[in-house]
């Protein structure tokens, strides 16, 4: 029983020294960070779209996917800010199944966290270098944030992590946008409490240090649907849900009231094609009411090259091995429709 210590892992500084971010990419990231900040603070009326595979399982196909976004971004640059999802940590409800590239650089081989840390940094950097897009990932393990913090322009905290103290405190020290999802129960007060915590400064322990954070004014909410006590999915992207969230924001002293709507997960009941309809309904709600337009700053969409999903080992290039995703043809069409209707 107890822990078996397998590998002494390299520190974030050691990984960054081995795989440094070039100066020109640092400048590009600073520019993108400011663009995202301007949307969340209301200085810009552009619309965020965080889009990409449910899990980034293969470097070549993930980079192939991200490169397809370049043309779309160029054509929609006056209306959209596209951030590719490069999700390398996967929360598992029962602890079983593929946990992401951090754990398994090769989904068909045994876990290797040392190689996983190298693989995720190389993949995030390659996406950034080849496309010019700083990336988004989920903060599943707060202590791992600093392996990638110089590459990412967006961080999400998942439904199972949003109540966790260390996630909230770590978010308060991030210098980029951090989205807090509602918990699986759907309790919006939990999500908003997380935003309150992240927007404040804190003293806490992090990677063996006593640290001080200044608070993150770009912490905001993500609506991803809920699951009731019977295991049924309850969506929370409808107009009435958005109005309720806006009213709850108004009762709290929070900077930059902002929300991203996750079109998949419990909002779609993981019926991936429903993401198209959900995105259009959210855009309609924004056009219908000024306060909803001010609140909803973007969408989160699960999309890959091939539609649907597959089991590990089936080897269909560009197809999700976790949750089913929109295929590229539908995703491209949807991105242009979003740009026309924001």
RODO-2510 file (C-alpha; in nm, 4 decimals, decimal comma):
residues 342
     n   res          X          Y          Z
     1     x     0,0000     0,0000     0,0000
     2     x     0,1006     0,3643    -0,0198
     3     x     0,2895     0,5470    -0,2935
     4     x     0,5576     0,3959    -0,5112
     5     x     0,7890     0,6733    -0,6276
     6     x     0,8595     0,5983    -0,9941
     7     x     1,0334     0,9030    -1,1464
     8     x     1,1758     1,2299    -1,0199
     9     x     1,0112     1,4613    -1,2734
    10     x     1,1805     1,7684    -1,4234
    11     x     1,0685     2,1058    -1,2939
    12     x     0,8834     2,3556    -1,5157
    13     x     1,2010     2,5667    -1,5379
    14     x     1,4003     2,2647    -1,6550
    15     x     1,1413     2,1807    -1,9212
    16     x     1,1221     2,5432    -2,0374
    17     x     1,5019     2,5660    -2,0558
    18     x     1,5072     2,2542    -2,2709
    19     x     1,2186     2,3714    -2,4909
    20     x     1,2249     2,7538    -2,4775
    21     x     0,9605     2,9710    -2,6396
    22     x     1,1156     3,1911    -2,9118
    23     x     1,1029     3,5677    -2,8585
    24     x     0,8730     3,6274    -3,1551
    25     x     0,6165     3,3862    -3,0088
    26     x     0,6362     3,5627    -2,6719
    27     x     0,5417     3,8848    -2,8500
    28     x     0,2601     3,7113    -3,0356
    29     x     0,1241     3,5645    -2,7133
    30     x     0,1298     3,9019    -2,5369
    31     x    -0,0722     4,0480    -2,8241
    32     x    -0,3243     3,7651    -2,8178
    33     x    -0,3559     3,7795    -2,4393
    34     x    -0,4466     4,1465    -2,4686
    35     x    -0,7025     4,0743    -2,7396
    36     x    -0,8706     3,8126    -2,5194
    37     x    -0,8592     4,0481    -2,2226
    38     x    -1,0219     4,3250    -2,4259
    39     x    -1,3140     4,0952    -2,5098
    40     x    -1,3699     3,9904    -2,1494
    41     x    -1,3447     4,3456    -2,0176
    42     x    -1,5796     4,4840    -2,2819
    43     x    -1,3202     4,6943    -2,4634
    44     x    -1,3665     4,4828    -2,7763
    45     x    -1,6876     4,3472    -2,9284
    46     x    -1,5112     4,0497    -3,0863
    47     x    -1,6293     3,7007    -2,9964
    48     x    -1,4163     3,4200    -2,8525
    49     x    -1,4312     3,0679    -2,9940
    50     x    -1,2345     2,8042    -2,8054
    51     x    -1,2480     2,5098    -3,0432
    52     x    -1,0706     2,1814    -3,0961
    53     x    -1,0572     1,8137    -3,0019
    54     x    -1,2040     1,6810    -2,6802
    55     x    -0,8572     1,5419    -2,6119
    56     x    -0,5325     1,6194    -2,7926
    57     x    -0,4155     1,2627    -2,8436
    58     x    -0,1849     1,2858    -3,1470
    59     x     0,0545     1,5708    -3,2230
    60     x     0,0353     1,5461    -3,6026
    61     x    -0,3448     1,5412    -3,6258
    62     x    -0,3834     1,8136    -3,3618
    63     x    -0,1446     2,0394    -3,5548
    64     x    -0,3194     1,9499    -3,8815
    65     x    -0,6501     2,0524    -3,7240
    66     x    -0,5110     2,3783    -3,5850
    67     x    -0,3634     2,4719    -3,9234
    68     x    -0,7119     2,4466    -4,0752
    69     x    -0,8203     2,7229    -3,8406
    70     x    -0,5735     2,9717    -3,9898
    71     x    -0,7751     3,0529    -4,3016
    72     x    -1,0965     3,0826    -4,1008
    73     x    -0,9299     3,3198    -3,8537
    74     x    -0,7902     3,5330    -4,1355
    75     x    -1,1354     3,5692    -4,2928
    76     x    -1,3104     3,6420    -3,9619
    77     x    -1,0418     3,8446    -3,7826
    78     x    -1,2658     4,1498    -3,7481
    79     x    -1,5264     3,9471    -3,5558
    80     x    -1,3762     3,6324    -3,4012
    81     x    -1,0794     3,5413    -3,1844
    82     x    -1,0119     3,1703    -3,2314
    83     x    -0,8210     2,9782    -2,9658
    84     x    -0,7392     2,6122    -3,0380
    85     x    -0,8232     2,3603    -2,7672
    86     x    -0,5124     2,1516    -2,6976
    87     x    -0,6426     1,9534    -2,4013
    88     x    -0,3737     1,7245    -2,2644
    89     x    -0,5271     1,6305    -1,9258
    90     x    -0,8565     1,4426    -1,9132
    91     x    -1,0631     1,4104    -1,5941
    92     x    -1,2132     1,0644    -1,5619
    93     x    -1,5254     1,0209    -1,3524
    94     x    -1,4335     0,6702    -1,2371
    95     x    -1,0555     0,7050    -1,2769
    96     x    -1,0617     0,4611    -1,5694
    97     x    -0,9760     0,5237    -1,9333
    98     x    -0,7402     0,7507    -2,1262
    99     x    -0,6267     1,0379    -1,9035
   100     x    -0,4645     1,2445    -2,1762
   101     x    -0,1233     1,2905    -2,3331
   102     x     0,0287     1,4009    -2,0038
   103     x    -0,0256     1,0477    -1,8736
   104     x     0,0118     0,8566    -2,1997
   105     x     0,2050     1,0191    -2,4854
   106     x     0,1016     0,7084    -2,6774
   107     x    -0,2568     0,6093    -2,5874
   108     x    -0,1731     0,2449    -2,6594
   109     x     0,1238     0,2282    -2,4216
   110     x     0,1612     0,2434    -2,0460
   111     x     0,1622     0,5793    -1,8626
   112     x     0,4901     0,7730    -1,8659
   113     x     0,4563     1,1110    -1,6984
   114     x     0,8155     1,2159    -1,7698
   115     x     0,7719     1,1688    -2,1433
   116     x     0,4208     1,3097    -2,1115
   117     x     0,5446     1,6435    -1,9765
   118     x     0,7834     1,6719    -2,2700
   119     x     0,5184     1,5632    -2,5215
   120     x     0,2564     1,8158    -2,4103
   121     x     0,4993     2,1075    -2,4158
   122     x     0,6293     2,0096    -2,7598
   123     x     0,2740     1,9789    -2,8954
   124     x     0,1532     2,3103    -2,7534
   125     x     0,4666     2,4814    -2,8859
   126     x     0,4311     2,3220    -3,2286
   127     x     0,0691     2,4345    -3,2589
   128     x     0,1724     2,7870    -3,1619
   129     x     0,4802     2,7960    -3,3879
   130     x     0,3048     2,6554    -3,6959
   131     x    -0,0233     2,8455    -3,6667
   132     x     0,0438     3,1590    -3,4618
   133     x    -0,2345     3,0581    -3,2199
   134     x    -0,1560     3,0551    -2,8486
   135     x    -0,3448     2,7623    -2,7035
   136     x    -0,6057     2,6601    -2,4454
   137     x    -0,5885     2,3691    -2,2027
   138     x    -0,7680     2,2531    -1,8906
   139     x    -0,6143     2,3074    -1,5481
   140     x    -0,6673     1,9570    -1,4174
   141     x    -0,3500     1,9560    -1,2062
   142     x    -0,2789     2,3052    -1,0687
   143     x     0,0853     2,2207    -0,9960
   144     x     0,1422     2,1582    -1,3687
   145     x     0,0225     2,5013    -1,4863
   146     x     0,3721     2,6443    -1,5130
   147     x     0,4868     2,3829    -1,7642
   148     x     0,2662     2,5540    -2,0251
   149     x     0,1765     2,8995    -1,8906
   150     x     0,4011     3,0802    -2,1393
   151     x     0,2150     2,9217    -2,4348
   152     x    -0,1522     2,9351    -2,3335
   153     x    -0,3870     3,2309    -2,3726
   154     x    -0,6845     3,0556    -2,2139
   155     x    -0,7280     2,8144    -1,9223
   156     x    -1,0421     2,6224    -1,8257
   157     x    -1,1243     2,4743    -1,4862
   158     x    -1,3558     2,1773    -1,5181
   159     x    -1,6828     2,0891    -1,3512
   160     x    -1,5181     1,8430    -1,1120
   161     x    -1,2395     2,0850    -1,0121
   162     x    -1,4248     2,4138    -0,9748
   163     x    -1,4923     2,3673    -0,6011
   164     x    -1,1314     2,2790    -0,5260
   165     x    -0,9402     2,5366    -0,3210
   166     x    -0,6056     2,4856    -0,4972
   167     x    -0,7610     2,5351    -0,8402
   168     x    -0,9231     2,8598    -0,7295
   169     x    -0,6065     2,9934    -0,5694
   170     x    -0,3879     2,8952    -0,8640
   171     x    -0,6326     3,0685    -1,0995
   172     x    -0,5897     3,3845    -0,8914
   173     x    -0,2232     3,3892    -0,9909
   174     x    -0,2721     3,3287    -1,3638
   175     x    -0,2099     3,6245    -1,5930
   176     x    -0,4474     3,5027    -1,8652
   177     x    -0,8204     3,4378    -1,8871
   178     x    -0,9440     3,1506    -1,6706
   179     x    -1,2920     3,0084    -1,7229
   180     x    -1,4705     2,8386    -1,4330
   181     x    -1,7263     2,5756    -1,5351
   182     x    -2,0401     2,5148    -1,3365
   183     x    -2,0159     2,1901    -1,1357
   184     x    -2,1900     1,8786    -1,2595
   185     x    -2,4721     1,9524    -1,0123
   186     x    -2,5413     2,2738    -1,2040
   187     x    -2,5192     2,4977    -0,8945
   188     x    -2,4373     2,8412    -1,0375
   189     x    -2,3435     2,9788    -0,6955
   190     x    -2,0528     2,7323    -0,6765
   191     x    -1,9233     2,8546    -1,0115
   192     x    -1,9601     3,2200    -0,9125
   193     x    -1,7941     3,1589    -0,5756
   194     x    -1,5009     3,0195    -0,7698
   195     x    -1,4836     3,3381    -0,9767
   196     x    -1,4979     3,5489    -0,6586
   197     x    -1,2073     3,3503    -0,5132
   198     x    -1,0003     3,3700    -0,8321
   199     x    -1,0452     3,7455    -0,8657
   200     x    -0,8980     3,8035    -0,5192
   201     x    -0,5350     3,7899    -0,4125
   202     x    -0,4217     3,5047    -0,1849
   203     x    -0,1289     3,3631     0,0086
   204     x    -0,0901     2,9876    -0,0392
   205     x     0,1538     2,7042    -0,1030
   206     x     0,2504     2,6116    -0,4584
   207     x     0,5142     2,3628    -0,5724
   208     x     0,6962     2,3796    -0,2384
   209     x     0,6855     2,7591    -0,2112
   210     x     0,4840     3,0076    -0,0132
   211     x     0,3422     3,2316    -0,2866
   212     x     0,1329     3,5449    -0,3117
   213     x    -0,1150     3,6091    -0,5943
   214     x    -0,2640     3,9394    -0,7005
   215     x    -0,6027     3,8133    -0,8184
   216     x    -0,7196     3,7533    -1,1724
   217     x    -0,9790     4,0016    -1,3047
   218     x    -1,0207     3,7841    -1,6163
   219     x    -1,1693     3,4904    -1,4221
   220     x    -1,5172     3,4243    -1,5637
   221     x    -1,7881     3,1589    -1,5944
   222     x    -1,8465     2,8712    -1,8355
   223     x    -2,1922     2,7128    -1,8654
   224     x    -2,1589     2,3434    -1,9564
   225     x    -2,4936     2,1987    -1,8494
   226     x    -2,5666     1,9824    -1,5463
   227     x    -2,6708     1,6330    -1,4414
   228     x    -2,9623     1,5763    -1,2026
   229     x    -2,9945     1,3079    -0,9354
   230     x    -3,1396     1,0669    -1,1914
   231     x    -2,8357     1,1038    -1,4171
   232     x    -3,0259     1,3105    -1,6752
   233     x    -2,8554     1,6004    -1,8517
   234     x    -3,0009     1,9451    -1,7846
   235     x    -2,8880     2,2137    -2,0327
   236     x    -2,8166     2,5670    -1,9121
   237     x    -2,7567     2,7582    -2,2349
   238     x    -3,1171     2,8728    -2,2931
   239     x    -3,2174     3,2391    -2,2806
   240     x    -3,3665     3,2043    -1,9307
   241     x    -3,0427     3,0493    -1,8021
   242     x    -2,8389     3,3351    -1,9408
   243     x    -3,0735     3,5925    -1,7874
   244     x    -3,0451     3,4189    -1,4504
   245     x    -2,6652     3,4189    -1,4673
   246     x    -2,6640     3,7873    -1,5581
   247     x    -2,8852     3,8607    -1,2551
   248     x    -2,6590     3,6569    -1,0255
   249     x    -2,3541     3,8434    -1,1546
   250     x    -2,5288     4,1733    -1,0794
   251     x    -2,5681     4,0739    -0,7124
   252     x    -2,1928     4,0222    -0,6663
   253     x    -1,8967     4,2562    -0,6675
   254     x    -1,7117     4,1030    -0,9586
   255     x    -1,4970     4,2524    -1,2305
   256     x    -1,5880     4,1933    -1,5920
   257     x    -1,9078     3,9877    -1,5866
   258     x    -1,8502     3,7401    -1,8667
   259     x    -1,9622     3,3938    -1,9710
   260     x    -1,8553     3,1344    -2,2262
   261     x    -2,1125     2,8724    -2,3293
   262     x    -1,9830     2,5175    -2,3707
   263     x    -2,1888     2,3675    -2,6528
   264     x    -2,1059     2,0049    -2,5696
   265     x    -2,0945     1,8003    -2,2466
   266     x    -2,4227     1,8150    -2,0539
   267     x    -2,5564     2,0965    -2,2703
   268     x    -2,5677     1,8624    -2,5695
   269     x    -2,5915     1,5363    -2,3745
   270     x    -2,2725     1,4591    -2,5703
   271     x    -2,4726     1,4485    -2,8939
   272     x    -2,2013     1,6275    -3,0824
   273     x    -2,4106     1,7461    -3,3775
   274     x    -2,6340     1,9358    -3,1331
   275     x    -2,3463     2,1786    -3,0869
   276     x    -2,4458     2,3484    -3,4114
   277     x    -2,8008     2,4145    -3,2955
   278     x    -2,6883     2,5215    -2,9482
   279     x    -2,4377     2,7699    -3,0885
   280     x    -2,7059     2,9234    -3,3093
   281     x    -2,9513     2,9507    -3,0192
   282     x    -2,6934     3,1280    -2,8025
   283     x    -2,6215     3,3729    -3,0840
   284     x    -2,9950     3,4349    -3,1193
   285     x    -3,0205     3,5089    -2,7469
   286     x    -2,7368     3,7605    -2,7786
   287     x    -2,9146     3,9378    -3,0645
   288     x    -3,2424     3,9371    -2,8713
   289     x    -3,1196     4,1095    -2,5542
   290     x    -2,8418     4,3618    -2,5040
   291     x    -2,7611     4,2380    -2,1531
   292     x    -2,7068     3,8849    -2,2868
   293     x    -2,4815     4,0156    -2,5621
   294     x    -2,2782     4,1954    -2,2965
   295     x    -2,2575     3,8787    -2,0845
   296     x    -2,1879     3,6013    -2,3372
   297     x    -1,8384     3,6557    -2,4744
   298     x    -1,7835     3,3306    -2,6570
   299     x    -1,8430     2,9621    -2,7240
   300     x    -1,6510     2,6452    -2,6478
   301     x    -1,6856     2,3777    -2,9167
   302     x    -1,5485     2,0231    -2,9396
   303     x    -1,4314     1,9635    -3,2950
   304     x    -1,1767     1,7493    -3,4771
   305     x    -1,0966     1,6462    -3,8331
   306     x    -1,3326     1,3475    -3,8478
   307     x    -1,6782     1,3496    -3,6841
   308     x    -1,7728     1,1296    -3,3902
   309     x    -1,5364     0,9220    -3,1802
   310     x    -1,3477     0,5942    -3,1849
   311     x    -1,1933     0,3497    -2,9420
   312     x    -0,8218     0,3576    -2,8661
   313     x    -0,6457     0,1421    -3,1225
   314     x    -0,8847     0,1970    -3,4141
   315     x    -0,6380     0,4390    -3,5763
   316     x    -0,8751     0,6672    -3,7646
   317     x    -0,6666     0,9803    -3,8236
   318     x    -0,8090     1,2944    -3,6642
   319     x    -1,0983     1,1249    -3,4830
   320     x    -1,1548     1,1679    -3,1091
   321     x    -1,0682     0,8834    -2,8726
   322     x    -1,2732     1,0426    -2,5932
   323     x    -1,5985     1,2385    -2,6395
   324     x    -1,7416     1,2604    -2,9946
   325     x    -1,6622     1,5819    -3,1806
   326     x    -1,7888     1,7757    -3,4809
   327     x    -1,5974     1,6996    -3,7985
   328     x    -1,4019     1,9686    -3,9799
   329     x    -1,6535     2,0342    -4,2585
   330     x    -1,9334     2,1106    -4,0113
   331     x    -1,6971     2,3041    -3,7854
   332     x    -1,5709     2,5283    -4,0630
   333     x    -1,9246     2,6047    -4,1752
   334     x    -2,0303     2,6775    -3,8164
   335     x    -1,7381     2,9135    -3,7566
   336     x    -1,8368     3,1247    -4,0563
   337     x    -2,2001     3,1277    -3,9394
   338     x    -2,0907     3,2413    -3,5946
   339     x    -1,8883     3,5229    -3,7487
   340     x    -2,1882     3,6367    -3,9519
   341     x    -2,4200     3,6445    -3,6492
   342     x    -2,2201     3,7836    -3,3557
***
